Amino acid sequence: MARRIRFTQRAIDDLAEIRDYLIKRSAAGADNVRAHIAGTLDSLAYFPFIGRATDQSGVRVLPLTRYPYLIFYMVHGSEIVVLHIRHGSRQPMRSNDL
């Protein structure tokens, strides 16, 4: 059974920033990244523990396979809460980044 995916406001803002950045460079590229993120989230709904645990309690991270983005999330019962989506080349996260 698939879990429900819920986005924090930060994750929603992250998606908008990713789209805004990419669409200026390539509309098709932005669509490809969006579709890949959506497909990864669909997989996550069915396999919530495929991401690795982080050093923050309850937070997991799942890298996209085709693009250099990381999805940070938590599993709460029948719900997955997407906390943050960021480019993998950015500086390492600090505990207060989530």
N, C-alpha and C positions, 0 to 999 in steps of 0.2 A: 504494500500500500504506500502510495506517495505521501510524503509530508507536505504540509503547506509551507510556502516560502513567503516570508515577510521581510521587508526592507526597512532599515532605519532611515531616518531623514538623511543621515550622512551618506549612506549607500546610494540613495536616490540622487543626491548631489554629485557623488562620484561618477555615476553613470552619465549624468548630464555633462559634466566636465570632460569625460572621456569622449563623448559624442561631439561636443563643441570643438575639441582639439582636433579630432580626426576628420571631421567633415570639412574643415578648412583645407585639408590636405588631399582628401579623396572621399567623396560621398560613397563610392562603392566600398572602399576600405572600411569606412565607418559602419556600413551595413554588415559587412563580413564580421567585424569584431562584435557588433551587437548580437548577431545570430549565434556566434560561437559562445558568447557569455550566456545567452538564453539556453542554448543546448547543454552547457555545463551545469547550469542551475537545474534544468530538467533532470539530469543524471543525479545531481545532488539530492533532489527530492526523493529519489528511490534508494539511494545509497548514501545516507547522510554522514557516514564515518569514513568516506574515502579520502577526505582531507586529513592532513597530519595535525597532531596536537601541537599547540604552541606553548610557550612558557607562561602564558596567561590562562588562568583557570577557566576551563570550559570553552576556550576559543580555539577553533581549528582554522587551518588555511588550506586552500585548494588552488594550485596553480592551473591556469588554462594551458592546454596542450599546444595550441597553435600560436598564441599571442602571449606577450610577456606581462600578463596581469595576474594578480593574486586576489582571491576572494576570501575574506575573513568572515567567519560565521560561527554561530553557536546553535546547538541542537537543544530544543526545549520540548520534550515530549513529542507531540505530533507536528511540531513546527520547527522550521529552520529560520533563524534570524540572521540575515545578511547585515553585517556590521560595517564593512568597508571594502572597497574594491580599489586597488592601487597598482600602478605600474611597478614591476619587479625591480627596475633599475633605480628606483628612488632610495633614499637613505633608509637604513633599517628602522623599523618602527620602535617607538618607545612605548612603555606601558600606558601612557596617557593619550596615545594616538587613537585608541579605540574608545 
